[in-house]
């Protein structure tokens, strides 16, 4: 990832409403959310949210798709992964034990939930 793209993404996430919008969209993957529903969840006026979503879109952190009269927004998890990897790629300087706590935290929060026994 180029440093300019990383800076654009990080700048887009550096505002509380945009960060919360992105986090909410992540929680609603893969279906996404209509702009109006997202505005209601965040308790933000729709025109204000529209400006924030535009900034997130320019940073390629969200995508949108029109469905009839609604615009459905989704988190661009691949782009976010690229930013996270960009930040962490050189964190260990050849010493994997330095990054191990980060990897363990991600594995514990993102591991599939165990399913109950089938009857």
C-alpha positions as CSV (number, residue, x, y, z in Angstrom):
1,X,0.0,0.0,0.0
2,X,1.2,3.5,-0.8
3,X,1.8,5.8,2.1
4,X,-0.6,8.4,0.5
5,X,-3.5,5.9,0.6
6,X,-2.8,4.9,4.2
7,X,-2.8,8.6,5.2
8,X,-6.0,9.2,3.4
9,X,-7.7,6.2,5.1
10,X,-6.3,7.1,8.6
11,X,-7.4,10.7,8.1
12,X,-10.9,9.6,7.2
13,X,-11.1,7.5,10.3
14,X,-9.7,10.3,12.6
15,X,-13.1,11.9,13.1
16,X,-15.5,10.4,15.7
17,X,-18.7,10.2,13.5
18,X,-16.8,8.7,10.6
19,X,-15.0,6.2,12.9
20,X,-18.3,5.2,14.4
21,X,-20.0,5.0,11.0
22,X,-17.2,2.6,9.8
23,X,-17.4,0.5,12.9
24,X,-21.2,0.2,12.6
25,X,-20.9,-0.8,8.9
26,X,-18.4,-3.5,9.9
27,X,-20.9,-4.9,12.4
28,X,-23.5,-5.0,9.6
29,X,-21.4,-6.9,7.1
30,X,-22.1,-8.4,4.6
31,X,-25.6,-6.9,4.2
32,X,-24.6,-3.3,4.7
33,X,-27.0,-0.5,5.8
34,X,-29.1,2.0,4.1
35,X,-27.9,5.6,4.6
36,X,-31.1,6.5,6.5
37,X,-30.8,3.5,8.9
38,X,-27.1,4.3,9.5
39,X,-28.0,8.0,10.3
40,X,-30.7,6.8,12.8
41,X,-28.4,4.4,14.5
42,X,-25.7,7.1,14.9
43,X,-28.2,9.8,15.7
44,X,-26.7,12.0,13.1
45,X,-28.7,14.2,10.5
46,X,-28.7,12.5,7.1
47,X,-27.0,15.4,5.3
48,X,-24.2,15.4,7.9
49,X,-23.8,11.6,7.6
50,X,-23.7,12.0,3.8
51,X,-20.7,14.3,4.0
52,X,-18.9,11.8,6.3
53,X,-19.7,8.8,4.1
54,X,-18.4,10.8,1.1
55,X,-15.0,11.2,2.9
56,X,-15.0,7.5,3.8
57,X,-15.8,6.6,0.2
58,X,-13.0,8.8,-1.2
59,X,-10.7,6.9,1.2
60,X,-12.1,3.7,-0.2
61,X,-13.1,2.5,3.2
62,X,-16.8,2.2,2.3
63,X,-18.6,1.3,-0.9
64,X,-22.2,2.1,-1.9
65,X,-24.8,0.6,-4.1
66,X,-28.2,2.0,-5.1
67,X,-31.2,-0.2,-4.4
68,X,-34.3,1.5,-5.7
69,X,-34.5,4.7,-3.6
70,X,-32.0,3.7,-1.0
71,X,-28.2,3.7,-1.0
72,X,-26.7,0.7,0.8
73,X,-23.3,1.3,2.3
74,X,-20.8,-1.4,3.2
75,X,-17.5,-1.4,4.9
76,X,-14.6,-2.2,2.5
77,X,-12.9,-4.7,4.7
78,X,-10.2,-5.5,2.1
79,X,-9.1,-1.8,2.1
80,X,-9.2,-1.7,5.9
81,X,-7.1,-4.9,6.0
82,X,-4.6,-3.3,3.7
83,X,-4.3,-0.3,6.0
84,X,-3.9,-2.5,9.1
85,X,-1.3,-4.7,7.4
86,X,0.5,-1.6,6.2
87,X,0.7,-0.3,9.8
88,X,1.8,-3.7,11.2
89,X,4.0,-5.1,8.4
90,X,7.3,-3.8,9.9
91,X,6.2,-3.7,13.5
92,X,8.3,-6.6,14.6
93,X,11.5,-5.9,12.8
94,X,12.1,-9.6,12.2
95,X,11.1,-10.4,15.8
96,X,7.6,-12.1,15.5
97,X,7.2,-12.2,19.3
98,X,6.8,-8.4,19.3
99,X,3.6,-8.6,17.2
100,X,2.4,-11.8,18.8
101,X,0.1,-10.0,21.3
102,X,-1.6,-8.1,18.5
103,X,-2.2,-11.3,16.5
104,X,-3.5,-13.2,19.6
105,X,-5.9,-10.4,20.3
106,X,-7.3,-10.5,16.8
107,X,-7.6,-14.2,16.8
108,X,-9.5,-14.3,20.1
109,X,-12.0,-11.6,19.0
110,X,-12.4,-12.8,15.4
111,X,-12.4,-16.6,15.8
112,X,-15.5,-18.4,14.7
113,X,-17.9,-19.0,17.5
114,X,-18.1,-22.7,18.5
115,X,-21.4,-24.3,17.4
116,X,-23.6,-26.3,19.7
117,X,-23.6,-30.1,19.2
118,X,-25.8,-31.4,16.5
119,X,-28.6,-33.7,17.8
